[in-house]
């Protein structure tokens, strides 16, 4: 599925311009959970560097109270059946009709068709977390075609070319990373610097779901104002750190170098992941690819099925008891 990311991006580019919205908007709200909600985090990151509209990601069963007629709402759920996102979408529709549904089907597709909302279909047969490029690039195409561009089509095409050219190298790097993680006992920590916090979160989620391990994330410079103190009197838990950085971001690199000094003092194992690519979009996709493939490879090394998520299934079986009104 991860090797298929090139095809996902290519298909999204073929649809670039097919979907658009009209209106005057002052913000974007993304409703979504898990592998769908991370799309909102990536959009927020891209918006911050492109001077686009502010993007708010809501990972909740409720819609934000500040949604109004000038809000563009993107309801993202790969399956279209995520209970929390369905309910948040229904709540949002009471505040604005400016809602675009992105899913492979399910209740959200039916809701969109019933209420005449724009609907962007996703390819079926994928694990939701492995469909990131399809969700992200289709939304980027929608925004660009609607005069709300964060990434233009030409830049998206260049990202496609870049990812296609580095796919084999990315997989090799992912395998080396997985073997390093597997060979060391301890808590995995993904350390990075702004504006890469969404990538660290994505990596954490991938290792959670695919590899079935807990993961901590450290993001500088905020890390220097709280988390760093937690390393002054270490608990004795062994740590293995993936240090993710943008090599052309000089301040970011120096922040990670400082973090590395602290990790070294507590005898943590460290592994560097230098992001490749020319643009922020390149680097987000490259980093997501390496961390995603590494998480699957780690699952194989541990002898477990990366697709199976028993705990999530258990939650979904209980969700209507937790939210009896949904």
C-alpha positions in Angstrom: 0.0 0.0 0.0 2.8 2.4 0.8 4.6 1.6 -2.5 1.3 2.6 -4.1 1.6 6.2 -3.0 2.9 7.2 -6.4 -0.3 5.9 -8.0 -2.4 7.6 -5.3 -0.8 11.0 -6.0 -1.0 10.5 -9.8 -4.7 9.7 -9.6 -5.3 12.8 -7.5 -3.5 14.9 -10.0 -5.7 13.6 -12.8 -8.7 14.9 -10.8 -7.1 18.3 -10.1 -9.7 20.9 -10.9 -12.6 18.5 -10.9 -13.8 19.6 -7.4 -14.2 23.1 -6.2 -16.2 25.3 -3.9 -17.3 28.9 -4.1 -17.7 31.5 -1.3 -15.9 33.8 1.0 -14.1 31.9 3.7 -11.9 33.1 6.6 -10.9 29.7 8.0 -10.9 26.0 7.3 -12.0 23.3 9.8 -11.1 19.7 9.2 -13.2 17.1 10.9 -11.5 13.7 11.2 -10.0 11.0 13.4 -6.9 8.9 13.2 -5.4 8.4 9.8 -8.0 10.8 8.3 -7.6 13.5 11.0 -3.8 13.7 10.3 -4.7 15.2 6.9 -5.9 18.3 8.8 -2.6 18.5 10.7 -0.7 18.4 7.4 -3.0 21.0 5.9 -2.4 23.3 8.9 1.4 22.9 8.5 1.2 23.7 4.8 -1.1 26.7 5.4 1.3 28.2 7.9 4.1 28.3 5.4 2.0 29.3 2.4 0.1 32.1 4.0 -3.2 30.3 3.4 -6.3 30.4 5.5 -5.9 29.2 9.0 -6.7 25.5 9.4 -8.1 24.0 12.5 -8.2 20.2 13.0 -11.0 18.9 15.1 -10.6 15.3 16.3 -13.8 15.0 18.3 -17.4 13.8 18.2 -18.4 17.5 18.4 -18.0 20.3 15.8 -16.1 23.4 17.0 -18.4 26.1 18.3 -16.8 28.8 16.2 -17.9 27.3 12.8 -20.0 29.9 11.0 -21.1 30.9 7.5 -17.5 31.9 6.6 -16.0 28.5 7.5 -15.1 25.9 5.0 -15.6 22.5 6.6 -13.8 19.4 5.3 -15.3 16.2 6.7 -12.7 13.5 6.2 -13.2 9.8 7.0 -11.7 7.1 4.8 -14.5 4.6 5.6 -17.2 7.3 5.8 -18.5 5.5 8.9 -16.4 7.0 11.7 -19.0 7.7 14.3 -17.3 10.8 15.8 -16.8 12.4 12.4 -20.4 11.6 11.2 -21.8 13.3 14.4 -19.4 16.3 14.1 -20.5 16.7 10.4 -24.2 16.7 11.3 -23.5 19.3 14.0 -21.5 21.4 11.6 -24.3 21.3 9.0 -26.5 23.1 11.5 -24.0 26.0 11.4 -23.0 26.1 7.7 -23.7 24.5 4.4 -20.1 24.9 3.4 -19.1 21.3 3.9 -17.1 19.0 1.6 -17.2 15.3 2.4 -14.1 13.2 1.6 -14.5 9.4 2.0 -14.6 6.1 0.2 -18.3 5.7 0.9 -20.3 5.0 4.0 -22.7 7.1 5.9 -20.9 10.3 5.1 -21.2 9.8 1.4 -24.9 9.1 1.9 -25.3 12.2 4.0 -23.5 14.4 1.4 -25.7 13.1 -1.4 -28.8 13.5 0.6 -28.0 17.2 1.5 -26.4 18.1 -1.8 -22.9 18.6 -0.3 -19.8 18.3 -2.5 -18.4 14.7 -2.2 -14.8 13.7 -3.1 -14.5 9.9 -3.4 -11.4 8.0 -2.3 -10.1 4.7 -3.7 -11.4 1.6 -1.8 -9.5 -1.3 -0.5 -6.8 0.5 1.5 -6.0 0.8 5.2 -7.1 4.3 6.1 -3.7 5.3 7.3 -2.1 4.2 4.0 -4.5 6.4 2.0 -2.8 9.6 3.2 -1.7 10.9 -0.3 -5.1 10.3 -1.8 -6.9 12.3 0.9 -4.3 15.1 1.1 -3.7 15.7 -2.6 -7.4 15.6 -3.5 -8.0 18.2 -0.9 -5.1 20.3 -2.1 -6.6 20.1 -5.6 -9.9 21.2 -4.3 -8.4 24.2 -2.5 -6.2 25.2 -5.4 -9.1 25.1 -7.8 -11.3 27.1 -5.4 -8.8 30.0 -5.1 -7.6 28.9 -1.6 -4.3 27.4 -2.8 -1.8 26.1 -0.4 0.0 24.0 -3.0 -0.3 24.5 -6.7 -0.7 21.8 -9.3 2.9 22.2 -10.6 4.3 21.8 -7.1 2.2 18.7 -6.6 3.4 17.3 -9.8 7.0 17.9 -8.7 6.3 16.1 -5.5 5.0 13.1 -7.5 8.2 13.1 -9.6 10.3 13.3 -6.4 8.6 10.5 -4.5 8.7 8.3 -7.6 12.4 8.9 -7.9 13.2 8.1 -4.2 10.8 5.3 -3.6 13.4 2.5 -3.5 15.8 4.6 -1.4 13.0 5.5 1.0 12.1 1.8 1.5 15.7 0.9 2.1 16.1 3.7 4.7 12.8 2.5 6.3 14.1 -1.1 6.6 17.3 0.1 8.2 15.3 2.2 10.7 13.0 -0.7 11.5 16.0 -3.0 12.2 17.6 -0.4 14.4 14.4 0.0 16.4 13.9 -3.8 16.7 17.4 -4.4 17.9 17.1 -2.0 20.9 14.9 -2.3 24.0 13.1 0.7 25.3 10.5 3.4 24.7 10.6 4.8 21.2 10.7 8.6 21.0 10.3 10.7 17.8 12.1 14.0 18.2 11.8 16.9 15.7 11.5 20.6 15.4 8.7 22.9 14.1 7.1 23.0 11.6 7.4 19.2 11.5 5.3 18.4 14.6 2.5 16.9 12.3 5.1 14.5 10.8 6.1 13.4 14.3 2.5 12.8 15.2 2.0 10.8 12.0 5.0 8.7 12.8 3.8 8.0 16.3 0.4 6.9 15.0 2.0 4.6 12.4 4.1 2.8 15.0 1.1 2.6 17.3 -1.2 1.0 14.7 1.2 -1.0 12.5 3.9 -2.0 15.1 1.7 -2.1 18.2 4.1 -0.1 20.4 3.7 3.1 22.5 5.6 6.1 21.3 6.4 9.5 22.7 7.0 12.6 20.6 9.3 15.6 21.5 9.0 18.8 19.4 11.4 21.7 19.8 11.5 24.5 20.7 8.5 23.8 22.9 10.4 20.8 24.2 13.0 23.1 25.8 10.3 24.6 28.0 8.8 21.5 29.6 9.8 18.0 28.4 13.5 18.7 28.8 13.1 18.8 32.6 11.8 15.3 32.5 15.2 14.1 31.5 17.0 15.7 34.5 16.2 12.8 36.8 15.6 9.9 34.4 13.3 7.0 35.5 15.6 4.3 34.2 13.4 3.5 31.2 15.6 2.9 28.2 15.0 5.3 25.3 15.6 5.0 21.6 15.2 8.3 19.8 14.5 9.0 16.1 15.7 12.5 15.4 13.8 13.9 12.4 15.1 17.1 10.9 15.0 19.3 7.9 18.7 19.7 6.8 18.1 23.1 5.2 16.4 24.5 8.3 19.4 25.8 10.2 17.6 26.7 13.4 15.7 23.5 13.3 18.9 21.5 12.9 20.6 23.3 15.8 17.5 22.6 18.0 17.8 18.9 17.2 21.5 19.1 17.9 20.8 20.5 21.3 18.2 17.8 22.0 20.8 15.2 21.0 23.1 16.5 23.7 20.4 15.9 26.3 19.5 12.4 25.0 23.2 11.5 25.0 23.5 12.5 28.7 20.7 10.1 29.6 22.4 7.3 27.5 19.6 7.1 25.0 20.1 5.4 21.7 19.8 7.9 18.7 19.1 7.5 15.0 19.0 10.4 12.6 16.4 10.8 9.8 17.3 13.7 7.5 14.3 14.6 5.3 14.8 14.7 1.6 13.0 16.9 -1.0 12.9 20.5 -2.1 9.6 21.6 -0.6 7.8 21.2 2.7 5.3 18.9 0.9 8.1 16.8 -0.4 9.6 16.4 3.0 6.2 15.6 4.7 5.5 12.9 2.2 9.0 11.5 2.3 9.1 11.4 6.1 5.6 9.8 6.2 6.7 7.2 3.7 9.9 6.3 5.6 8.2 6.1 9.0 5.2 4.3 7.6 7.2 1.6 5.8 9.4 1.3 8.9 6.4 0.7 11.1 5.2 -2.1 8.8 8.7 -3.7 8.6 9.0 -3.5 12.4 5.6 -5.4 12.7 7.0 -8.1 10.4 10.2 -8.3 12.5 8.0 -8.6 15.6 5.9 -11.4 14.0 2.6 -9.4 14.1 0.1 -8.4 11.5 0.4 -4.6 10.8 -3.2 -4.5 9.4 -4.9 -5.9 12.5 -6.0 -3.4 15.1 -7.9 -5.4 17.7 -8.1 -2.5 20.2 -9.7 -0.1 17.7 -12.2 -2.8 16.7 -13.0 -3.3 20.4 -13.6 0.4 20.8 -15.8 0.6 17.7 -17.9 -2.3 19.0 -18.5 -0.3 22.2 -18.8 3.2 20.7 -22.6 3.3 20.7 -22.6 2.5 24.4 -20.1 5.3 25.0 -22.1 7.8 22.8 -25.6 6.4 23.1 -27.0 9.3 21.1 -24.8 8.8 18.1 
